[in-house]
Amino acid sequence: MVLQHQQAVPRQPSILRLFFIALAALMLLIGSVPFAGATPNPEPMSPRMLADTNKPGVVMIATIYKATVAFPEVQMSQQALTELQQKIAADILRGSLDKNNVTAIIDAMFMEIFRDPFKYLIPTNDWLTREVQTGSVGGWLYYYT
């Protein structure tokens, strides 16, 4: 039995296939044309508008804290700073601080000031007052069962 090789006969496109191709092309053209009422650069939606648009599925929680913060202005005690310089110099002479390591010297000075801040910082009768505000925005998604 000998099999003969048949050549493929080119098929003519059916009318149905042409119809679907034309329909797809038309949909692409219509989708790329902007609508008459559409703005070219729409305004971005605020978080509140987004939450309102997506209700009841999304709940937005916005919390804003406002406060007046006041604290006394301070002066540095020159006597305490002089004593601190003498203590640091003594530590360098004893060898507990390396005189070439500036970072270690500054760290030692700050650590001493942090141990007893009221020795070095003296409050005055002048007050520094600031209005401050901070906030956060969050939300969650409702699931109805």
N, CA, C and O of each residue as an XYZ file, in Angstrom:
580
protein
N       0.839     -1.157      0.000
C       0.000      0.000      0.000
C       0.894      1.233      0.000
O       1.793      1.368      0.830
N       0.640      2.095     -0.911
C       1.436      3.299     -1.086
C       0.578      4.486     -0.687
O      -0.539      4.684     -1.165
N       1.166      5.273      0.223
C       0.456      6.490      0.641
C       0.900      7.633     -0.231
O       2.091      7.839     -0.466
N      -0.039      8.343     -0.688
C       0.307      9.489     -1.501
C       0.306     10.734     -0.627
O      -0.535     10.924      0.252
N       1.266     11.544     -0.912
C       1.379     12.799     -0.168
C       0.443     13.813     -0.794
O       0.501     14.093     -1.991
N      -0.430     14.359      0.058
C      -1.368     15.337     -0.454
C      -0.898     16.728     -0.064
O      -0.471     16.968      1.065
N      -0.985     17.607     -0.994
C      -0.641     18.985     -0.697
C      -1.855     19.663     -0.088
O      -3.001     19.393     -0.449
N      -1.555     20.572      0.869
C      -2.646     21.307      1.509
C      -3.190     22.325      0.537
O      -2.448     23.083     -0.088
N      -4.461     22.323      0.429
C      -5.128     23.272     -0.447
C      -5.431     24.512      0.390
O      -6.051     24.400      1.447
N      -4.998     25.708     -0.068
C      -5.282     26.895      0.726
C      -6.789     27.105      0.855
O      -7.537     27.064     -0.122
N      -7.201     27.331      2.095
C      -8.628     27.513      2.359
C      -8.996     28.973      2.190
O      -8.230     29.873      2.534
N     -10.128     29.176      1.678
C     -10.645     30.534      1.547
C     -11.208     30.950      2.905
O     -11.904     30.169      3.554
N     -10.910     32.188      3.339
C     -11.457     32.615      4.638
C     -12.972     32.634      4.594
O     -13.594     33.109      3.643
N     -13.521     32.112      5.632
C     -14.979     32.069      5.667
C     -15.521     33.442      6.047
O     -14.816     34.277      6.611
N     -16.742     33.641      5.733
C     -17.390     34.918      6.021
C     -17.477     35.128      7.524
O     -17.362     36.258      7.997
N     -17.677     34.067      8.273
C     -17.770     34.178      9.724
C     -16.442     34.635     10.325
O     -16.412     35.462     11.237
N     -15.335     34.083      9.798
C     -14.008     34.485     10.279
C     -13.756     35.954      9.970
O     -13.244     36.679     10.822
N     -14.098     36.399      8.796
C     -13.919     37.809      8.434
C     -14.776     38.707      9.318
O     -14.354     39.795      9.709
N     -15.986     38.242      9.629
C     -16.862     39.025     10.491
C     -16.233     39.239     11.867
O     -16.264     40.354     12.387
N     -15.657     38.176     12.472
C     -15.047     38.293     13.795
C     -13.795     39.174     13.775
O     -13.550     39.920     14.723
N     -13.016     39.093     12.725
C     -11.833     39.955     12.597
C     -12.261     41.414     12.497
O     -11.671     42.284     13.138
N     -13.281     41.679     11.698
C     -13.778     43.051     11.566
C     -14.358     43.550     12.887
O     -14.173     44.714     13.243
N     -15.053     42.682     13.613
C     -15.628     43.058     14.897
C     -14.529     43.389     15.912
O     -14.641     44.364     16.655
N     -13.466     42.574     15.940
C     -12.355     42.837     16.852
C     -11.665     44.150     16.514
O     -11.317     44.916     17.412
N     -11.464     44.417     15.222
C     -10.836     45.672     14.799
C     -11.704     46.861     15.176
O     -11.192     47.897     15.600
N     -13.019     46.717     15.024
C     -13.939     47.788     15.388
C     -13.910     48.052     16.890
O     -13.952     49.207     17.312
N     -13.841     47.015     17.690
C     -13.784     47.171     19.151
C     -12.498     47.870     19.562
O     -12.517     48.712     20.460
N     -11.386     47.540     18.925
C     -10.125     48.216     19.226
C     -10.189     49.687     18.873
O      -9.706     50.531     19.627
N     -10.789     50.003     17.718
C     -10.912     51.406     17.317
C     -11.814     52.180     18.253
O     -11.492     53.305     18.635
N     -12.936     51.596     18.629
C     -13.868     52.285     19.523
C     -13.231     52.465     20.902
O     -13.413     53.502     21.539
N     -12.502     51.479     21.353
C     -11.853     51.571     22.668
C     -10.752     52.605     22.722
O     -10.448     53.119     23.799
N     -10.149     52.924     21.595
C      -9.051     53.891     21.595
C      -9.519     55.321     21.411
O      -8.736     56.251     21.606
N     -10.767     55.519     21.043
C     -11.305     56.873     20.848
C     -11.830     57.367     22.187
O     -12.647     56.689     22.810
N     -11.373     58.555     22.654
C     -11.877     59.046     23.936
C     -13.331     59.463     23.823
O     -13.784     59.927     22.777
N     -14.052     59.291     24.920
C     -15.443     59.703     24.951
C     -15.534     61.216     24.980
O     -14.586     61.890     25.386
N     -16.674     61.760     24.550
C     -16.844     63.210     24.481
C     -16.782     63.836     25.873
O     -16.284     64.953     26.012
N     -17.267     63.157     26.896
C     -17.281     63.717     28.245
C     -16.012     63.443     29.038
O     -15.865     63.944     30.152
N     -15.095     62.659     28.486
C     -13.887     62.296     29.216
C     -12.894     63.449     29.202
O     -12.719     64.124     28.188
N     -12.247     63.663     30.347
C     -11.215     64.696     30.423
C      -9.879     64.064     30.109
O      -9.657     62.902     30.449
N      -8.984     64.794     29.469
C      -7.704     64.192     29.090
C      -6.836     63.842     30.297
O      -6.157     62.815     30.283
N      -6.844     64.662     31.326
C      -6.061     64.393     32.543
C      -6.988     64.491     33.744
O      -7.109     65.563     34.336
N      -7.645     63.398     34.118
C      -8.590     63.476     35.230
C      -7.858     63.745     36.551
O      -6.700     63.365     36.728
N      -8.559     64.405     37.460
C      -8.011     64.683     38.785
C      -7.870     63.370     39.545
O      -8.750     62.515     39.459
N      -6.778     63.194     40.288
C      -6.673     61.969     41.091
C      -7.690     62.007     42.231
O      -7.997     63.070     42.772
N      -8.199     60.844     42.581
C      -9.204     60.770     43.632
C      -8.528     60.833     44.996
O      -7.478     60.226     45.206
N      -9.132     61.563     45.909
C      -8.617     61.635     47.273
C      -8.932     60.322     47.979
O      -9.814     59.584     47.540
N      -8.218     60.017     49.079
C      -8.518     58.776     49.811
C      -9.972     58.707     50.268
O     -10.580     57.637     50.239
N     -10.533     59.841     50.691
C     -11.931     59.836     51.142
C     -12.876     59.532     49.974
O     -13.838     58.781     50.138
N     -12.606     60.112     48.793
C     -13.458     59.869     47.633
C     -13.361     58.403     47.194
O     -14.363     57.803     46.805
N     -12.155     57.832     47.258
C     -11.998     56.419     46.922
C     -12.803     55.536     47.863
O     -13.476     54.600     47.433
N     -12.726     55.850     49.167
C     -13.465     55.043     50.143
C     -14.963     55.192     49.942
O     -15.698     54.208     50.020
N     -15.431     56.427     49.681
C     -16.866     56.635     49.448
C     -17.336     55.927     48.193
O     -18.448     55.399     48.164
N     -16.514     55.905     47.160
C     -16.883     55.250     45.907
C     -17.011     53.737     46.092
O     -17.860     53.108     45.461
N     -16.189     53.160     46.938
C     -16.152     51.708     47.097
C     -16.983     51.199     48.260
O     -16.872     50.028     48.623
N     -17.817     52.048     48.857
C     -18.654     51.582     49.958
C     -19.671     50.591     49.444
O     -20.024     50.696     48.270
N     -20.158     49.673     50.178
C     -19.929     49.371     51.577
C     -18.758     48.427     51.802
O     -18.522     48.005     52.935
N     -18.025     48.088     50.759
C     -16.958     47.097     50.911
C     -15.721     47.617     51.606
O     -15.006     46.842     52.241
N     -15.442     48.919     51.506
C     -14.207     49.461     52.060
C     -14.551     50.535     53.069
O     -15.397     51.390     52.807
N     -13.900     50.499     54.224
C     -14.079     51.519     55.245
C     -12.741     52.218     55.445
O     -11.715     51.571     55.653
N     -12.764     53.552     55.380
C     -11.539     54.321     55.592
C     -11.580     54.933     56.981
O     -12.604     55.465     57.410
N     -10.456     54.850     57.678
C     -10.317     55.466     58.990
C      -9.211     56.508     58.888
O      -8.070     56.186     58.559
N      -9.560     57.756     59.170
C      -8.581     58.841     59.164
C      -8.513     59.413     60.570
O      -9.533     59.810     61.134
N      -7.328     59.456     61.130
C      -7.127     59.974     62.469
C      -6.134     61.114     62.399
O      -5.042     60.965     61.851
N      -6.515     62.253     62.956
C      -5.630     63.417     62.982
C      -5.500     63.872     64.430
O      -6.498     64.091     65.116
N      -4.273     64.008     64.880
C      -3.985     64.490     66.220
C      -3.396     65.883     66.115
O      -2.478     66.117     65.329
N      -3.922     66.809     66.905
C      -3.402     68.167     66.956
C      -3.075     68.471     68.410
O      -3.796     68.066     69.323
N      -1.980     69.189     68.610
C      -1.583     69.540     69.971
C      -0.723     70.795     69.950
O      -0.141     71.158     68.928
N      -0.661     71.435     71.086
C       0.256     72.538     71.298
C       1.341     72.021     72.223
O       1.069     71.609     73.351
N       2.554     72.048     71.744
C       3.681     71.558     72.522
C       4.476     72.766     72.998
O       4.828     73.643     72.209
N       4.753     72.801     74.293
C       5.524     73.915     74.856
C       6.590     73.345     75.775
O       6.335     72.417     76.542
N       7.779     73.906     75.688
C       8.855     73.511     76.587
C       9.764     74.715     76.810
O       9.867     75.594     75.955
N      10.418     74.743     77.962
C      11.254     75.903     78.257
C      12.529     75.886     77.414
O      13.107     74.837     77.134
N      12.936     77.082     77.027
C      14.221     77.183     76.347
C      15.311     76.970     77.396
O      15.116     77.251     78.578
N      16.447     76.475     76.949
C      17.517     76.135     77.893
C      18.797     76.887     77.554
O      19.001     77.345     76.430
N      19.640     76.996     78.554
C      20.985     77.527     78.382
C      21.960     76.474     78.865
O      21.638     75.666     79.736
N      23.137     76.489     78.304
C      24.178     75.563     78.747
C      24.907     76.191     79.927
O      25.249     77.374     79.889
N      25.146     75.411     80.968
C      25.893     75.876     82.128
C      27.385     75.889     81.777
O      27.984     74.845     81.520
N      27.959     77.070     81.771
C      29.375     77.186     81.415
C      30.266     76.508     82.445
O      31.293     75.933     82.084
N      29.898     76.563     83.706
C      30.676     75.909     84.759
C      30.676     74.393     84.552
O      31.719     73.749     84.668
N      29.494     73.818     84.242
C      29.399     72.368     84.029
C      30.174     71.963     82.779
O      30.795     70.901     82.764
N      30.150     72.792     81.726
C      30.901     72.468     80.506
C      32.409     72.512     80.762
O      33.153     71.689     80.230
N      32.859     73.469     81.575
C      34.282     73.535     81.927
C      34.691     72.286     82.704
O      35.754     71.717     82.451
N      33.854     71.858     83.646
C      34.140     70.629     84.399
C      34.172     69.413     83.474
O      34.996     68.515     83.648
N      33.276     69.389     82.494
C      33.244     68.282     81.534
C      34.525     68.256     80.703
O      35.084     67.185     80.471
N      34.996     69.421     80.253
C      36.246     69.482     79.491
C      37.414     68.969     80.327
O      38.278     68.252     79.821
N      37.438     69.335     81.593
C      38.521     68.870     82.473
C      38.448     67.362     82.676
O      39.483     66.695     82.704
N      37.233     66.808     82.820
C      37.075     65.361     82.990
C      37.526     64.617     81.733
O      38.206     63.595     81.831
N      37.152     65.121     80.551
C      37.561     64.480     79.298
C      39.077     64.552     79.146
O      39.698     63.576     78.725
N      39.685     65.699     79.484
C      41.151     65.838     79.407
C      41.830     64.853     80.352
O      42.854     64.265     80.003
N      41.266     64.668     81.546
C      41.839     63.711     82.501
C      41.725     62.287     81.971
O      42.642     61.484     82.140
N      40.593     61.971     81.326
C      40.421     60.631     80.749
C      41.433     60.381     79.626
O      41.938     59.268     79.477
N      41.724     61.416     78.841
C      42.714     61.272     77.763
C      44.098     61.061     78.354
O      44.858     60.219     77.874
N      44.433     61.821     79.397
C      45.759     61.673     80.034
C      45.901     60.316     80.707
O      46.994     59.750     80.714
N      44.826     59.781     81.272
C      44.867     58.461     81.910
C      44.952     57.346     80.878
O      45.375     56.233     81.193
N      44.550     57.643     79.645
C      44.600     56.632     78.594
C      43.291     55.903     78.371
O      43.232     54.992     77.546
N      42.236     56.280     79.087
C      40.952     55.611     78.885
C      40.247     56.133     77.622
O      39.319     55.495     77.125
N      40.683     57.289     77.105
C      40.189     57.819     75.829
C      41.384     58.070     74.922
O      42.405     58.596     75.364
N      41.256     57.691     73.650
C      42.312     57.919     72.663
C      42.204     59.358     72.164
O      41.151     59.782     71.688
N      43.292     60.096     72.275
C      43.249     61.508     71.879
C      43.096     61.676     70.363
O      42.702     62.751     69.910
N      43.394     60.660     69.583
C      43.265     60.732     68.128
C      41.888     60.290     67.622
O      41.576     60.456     66.443
N      41.075     59.734     68.507
C      39.746     59.258     68.124
C      38.708     60.309     68.526
O      38.202     60.308     69.648
N      38.408     61.195     67.589
C      37.488     62.301     67.862
C      36.086     61.779     68.155
O      35.380     62.332     68.998
N      35.686     60.731     67.472
C      34.356     60.163     67.677
C      34.190     59.660     69.106
O      33.146     59.878     69.722
N      35.201     58.994     69.632
C      35.135     58.484     71.006
C      35.067     59.633     72.009
O      34.375     59.525     73.021
N      35.774     60.730     71.741
C      35.745     61.891     72.646
C      34.359     62.526     72.642
O      33.818     62.851     73.699
N      33.785     62.703     71.454
C      32.443     63.301     71.367
C      31.410     62.383     72.018
O      30.521     62.858     72.724
N      31.519     61.071     71.786
C      30.598     60.120     72.419
C      30.692     60.189     73.937
O      29.670     60.135     74.621
N      31.899     60.308     74.469
C      32.081     60.399     75.922
C      31.447     61.673     76.468
O      30.860     61.664     77.549
N      31.566     62.776     75.717
C      30.957     64.029     76.161
C      29.434     63.902     76.186
O      28.792     64.294     77.160
N      28.860     63.358     75.119
C      27.403     63.215     75.081
C      26.903     62.247     76.151
O      25.866     62.496     76.766
N      27.616     61.159     76.382
C      27.191     60.194     77.398
C      27.184     60.846     78.778
O      26.297     60.572     79.587
N      28.153     61.695     79.050
C      28.201     62.395     80.338
C      27.038     63.381     80.461
O      26.431     63.496     81.526
N      26.729     64.088     79.381
C      25.593     65.023     79.407
C      24.279     64.251     79.568
O      23.382     64.709     80.276
N      24.152     63.076     78.915
C      22.931     62.282     79.029
C      22.758     61.686     80.423
O      21.631     61.447     80.855
N      23.858     61.443     81.131
C      23.757     60.893     82.491
C      23.082     61.880     83.440
O      22.297     61.477     84.297
N      23.386     63.174     83.290
C      22.813     64.192     84.173
C      22.511     65.449     83.352
O      23.264     66.420     83.422
N      21.424     65.447     82.577
C      21.158     66.580     81.686
C      20.871     67.881     82.426
O      21.189     68.957     81.920
N      20.274     67.803     83.621
C      19.940     69.029     84.345
C      21.167     69.712     84.938
O      21.082     70.861     85.373
N      22.282     69.038     84.961
C      23.532     69.669     85.384
C      24.058     70.601     84.286
O      24.665     71.632     84.576
N      23.820     70.227     83.023
C      24.361     70.971     81.885
C      23.334     71.911     81.236
O      23.703     72.959     80.706
N      22.067     71.544     81.275
C      21.019     72.334     80.637
C      20.175     73.016     81.710
O      19.552     72.351     82.537
N      20.162     74.337     81.687
C      19.431     75.116     82.685
C      18.211     75.740     82.011
O      18.363     76.490     81.046
N      16.991     75.444     82.503
C      15.803     76.045     81.897
C      15.735     77.551     82.184
O      16.199     78.030     83.219
N      15.145     78.273     81.238
C      14.952     79.710     81.410
C      13.457     79.978     81.598
O      12.658     79.042     81.615
N      13.082     81.238     81.738
C      11.674     81.599     81.860
C      11.006     81.755     80.502
O       9.794     81.960     80.438
N      11.760     81.663     79.425
C      11.210     81.752     78.070
C      10.733     80.369     77.628
O      11.414     79.364     77.835
N       9.547     80.341     77.015
C       8.969     79.089     76.556
C       8.893     79.073     75.049
O       8.554     80.077     74.423
N       9.204     77.953     74.479
C       9.086     77.741     73.045
C       7.802     76.941     72.816
O       7.649     75.849     73.363
N       6.878     77.477     72.011
C       5.574     76.852     71.781
C       5.404     76.584     70.292
O       5.719     77.430     69.456
N       4.902     75.396     69.975
C       4.656     75.013     68.587
C       3.306     74.305     68.487
O       2.941     73.502     69.346
N       2.571     74.626     67.411
C       1.353     73.883     67.078
C       1.788     72.730     66.178
O       2.407     72.951     65.137
N       1.471     71.525     66.570
C       1.884     70.361     65.783
C       0.659     69.538     65.415
O      -0.370     69.583     66.089
N       0.795     68.786     64.327
C      -0.298     67.950     63.845
C       0.296     66.727     63.167
O       1.282     66.825     62.436
N      -0.301     65.599     63.411
C       0.083     64.372     62.730
C      -1.173     63.551     62.507
O      -2.191     63.772     63.162
N      -1.104     62.626     61.606
C      -2.284     61.817     61.330
C      -1.932     60.542     60.609
O      -0.788     60.307     60.221
N      -2.945     59.732     60.444
C      -2.766     58.479     59.714
C      -4.076     58.131     59.009
O      -5.156     58.542     59.433
N      -3.957     57.375     57.939
C      -5.116     56.929     57.167
C      -4.992     55.424     56.995
O      -3.925     54.915     56.652
N      -6.065     54.733     57.230
C      -6.063     53.284     57.069
C      -7.469     52.816     56.786
O      -8.381     53.630     56.640
N      -7.653     51.534     56.708
C      -8.990     51.013     56.459
C      -8.994     49.508     56.470
O      -7.965     48.864     56.676
N     -10.138     48.969     56.251
C     -10.267     47.524     56.137
C     -11.383     47.202     55.172
O     -12.135     48.078     54.745
N     -11.477     45.938     54.839
C     -12.444     45.459     53.857
C     -13.499     44.634     54.576
O     -13.170     43.735     55.349
N     -14.762     44.939     54.323
C     -15.857     44.158     54.900
C     -16.067     42.887     54.087
O     -15.988     42.900     52.859
N     -16.328     41.817     54.771
C     -16.722     40.566     54.108
C     -18.103     40.204     54.643
O     -18.267     39.949     55.836
N     -19.085     40.183     53.765
C     -20.432     39.811     54.174
C     -20.587     38.316     54.007
O     -20.222     37.750     52.977
N     -21.134     37.680     55.033
C     -21.381     36.235     54.939
C     -22.850     35.946     55.082
O     -23.260     34.787     55.031
